[in-house]
Structures are given as structure tokens and as C-alpha cells.
Amino acid sequence: GYCGQNAPLTITSKIYLNKNKRNNMKNLTNALSSKTVPLSSLLFDPFNPRLLEVDEKDPSCPEQKFAEKRIQERLEEKLDGDEYDVQALSDSIRKIGFLRTDRIIVRPWNGITGNADKEMYVVLEGNRRTRALKKIVSEHENGQNVVSDELIAELKTVEVLVLDKGSMSEDEYLLCQRILQG
């Protein structure tokens, strides 16, 4: 299935979500904490419903593989498509800077980095912004679309909101993720 975390909602879950929407939003608000992280620590989620193609059949990808280069590159290619208009967002950020009004929302990644000090996060909300930032940094470092070093330094660290499971039940945590992913 969907690595367990994004399995389709059951009828019971849908009823629970509708009956307890206010409570779920309160749990969601309480479960978000602000943190500044390196842009390089953000991973795109292969099971984000907005990034799945209609014809993709139940892709199976253990969470430990989310950080694999081929998986992240596939998601970047999707985000670079016309549907998401990441190029226009990148151009806007190059011109006026990155306005940090809408923060990127992430959850801790449950994989192993090989570096105990490097925490990684899966993007729940803010995929276009994350892709635009990564695109600007990458192009700058490759000598394309060079921008100021100050802008690059600003973009290499991002203030995010981290969804922390805390005392939520597994069902509440999964529902909060689904609310955030649309």
C-alpha cells in the first residue's frame, strides 16, 4: 500500500474526521512547532496526493527510500511541470526575495540518513515553494540564473512548521497529515 501512512480513508475515518473536525484542527495547531532547518533536509513525499498521477497504481515505497536521489528527482520533475508553475514562482523569488508568510509544513522523516546529526523532514504542505527554493539554489550553484550570495544564504535555511505526533493517537496523527496534504 501507501507505506501505511497515507492509506485511503475508511468510512469510519471519514465519519471521525467530519464529527471531530474542530478537535482535529485544535490538535493540529497544538502539534505544529516552528523550527529553522537546512533546505537540503527537506524531502518531497512520494505519496502526497497532489503529486500522484491518476494512472499511478498504489506505488509501494518504504519510507526509508524517500531520500533516494531517483525518487526525489522524479518528484522534482513532476513539480517542474506546467501544472505547478514552479518556474514563475522561482522567477518571483529571484526578483523580490522569499516572503516567509506561508511557512512550509513538514513532519519528521522516519528513515536513516547515515548521519546521526542530520534530521530530515517530509514536506506535507509547501511543495511548490520548496521546489522553487531548491531550484534557485541548484541553478545558482551550477552557474545558471545566478543571484546574490545573500539570497542564496537566505534560501539555504528555511523556517518550517514541524508536525509532531506528541500525544496524538496514530489515527489523529494520520488525519492531521491528510488535512495538510489536501
N, C-alpha and C positions, 0 to 999 in steps of 0.2 A: 503494500500500500504506500501511503504517503508518509513513510517513516514514522508513523504513529501520531505525529503532532498535528497534521492537517487533514486528518481523515474527514470524510463528508459528515456533516451534522446529522445526527439521528433525529427522529421525530421528538424523542424525549428531550434532546439537547435544544431543539428549536423552541419547544414549549418553555423550557427552563430559561432560555435566553430572553424570550418575549416577556415572561412573567417577572423576571428579575433584572430587566434592563437597567433600571435606576441603580440597583445594588451592584450590578456588574460594572457600571461606569464609575461608581464610587470606589470599588475595588481597583479598577484600572488606574484611576487618579492616584490612589494611595500607593500603587505598585510602581509608579514611574519616578525615577530619581535622575537628576542631572549629573553628567559626567563628561569630562573632556578626554577624547580618545584620539589616537592617530587615525587618519583617514585610511591608512593601509590595514587597519584592524577590522574594517567593515566588509562583510560578505553579503552577496546577494543570495536570497533564498530560492532554491530551485522549485519550491512548492508554493511560492507566492501565487495566489490565484490570478493576479493581474499579469503574470509573466508566463502562465501556462497557455499553450496553444489549444484550441478547441479539439484538434485531432490528436493531441498527445494522450496516450493511454496510460494512466496510472504509472507514471515513471517511478522507478524504485531507486532510491539513492539514500544510503545511510548518511546520517548527519556528519559522520566523520569524514565523508568525501566532499562536503560542501566547499571546502577550501581548495580543492584541486583546481589547478590552472584551467584545464579544459572546461570544467563546469562553469567557473566564473566567466571565462571568455565567451561561452555560449550565451550566458545571460546578458553580458555586455553587448553582444551582437543584437540580441532582441531589443534591448533598451535603446540601441543606436538606430533602430528602425524608425520610419516616418511617424508611426503611431504615437511615439512617446516624445518626439520633437526635442530630444536632448541637445541637439546642435544649437537650437535657438536659445535654450537655457544656458548653455556653455558660453555662447556669444554675449548674452546679457550679463553673466557673472564677470566675464573678461572686461566689459565696459564699465559696469557700476559697482563691481565687487559682490561678495556673497552676503546677502542680507539674512541674518540669522533669526528671522522672525518665526519661521516654521521649522522647528527642530526635527531632526531625523530621530525616529524611534526604533530602538533595537532591543534584542534580547541576547543574553549570553549564549555563545556557541558552545555546544557540548562535545566538540571534537578535541583532538590533541594536536598542539602546534609543534611540539618538539622543543619548545622554549617555554619553560615554566613561568617566566615573567611576562610572556606575551598573551594577553587576553584578546580574544576575537569575539565579534558580535555579528549577529544575523540581522539584516535590515528588515524591519516589519513595515515601516512607513517612511517614505522619502527615497525610494529607489531612483527616481529621475534626478533628484538633487545630488545623491551620492554618485551616480554615474557621471553627471556633469562635472563634479569636482574632480573625480578620478581622471576623467578625460582631459581636463585642463592641465592637471599636474603631469600626466603622462606625455601629452603633446609638448609641453614646455621642456620637460627633461629630454625629449627626443629632438629638440631644436625646431619644432613646428609650433606655430601660434605662440611665440614667446611672449610672456607677460612679465610684469615686475617681480623681482625676487620677494618683495614684501607681500604681494598677493599669494605667491606660492607658499610662503611661510605661513600665511594666514589659513590657507586651504588644507595644509598638511595635518592640522589638528582640528577636530570638529567637536562642538558641544552637542551631545546626544541625550536623549531620554532613554534610560535603560529600564525595560520591563523586568521586574524582579518577582519571582514566584512567591517569595516570602512565605506567608502563612496561608496562601490560597490553596484550595484543593486543585488537583490536576485538571478537573473539569473547568473550574473557574479560570485557571491559567490558560487553557486551550481556547476558551471562549474569548478571553481578552485578546489573545493573538489574532483570532479570526475577526474580531471587531476592528482591530487596527489594520488588518490586511484587506479589508473591504469585502 
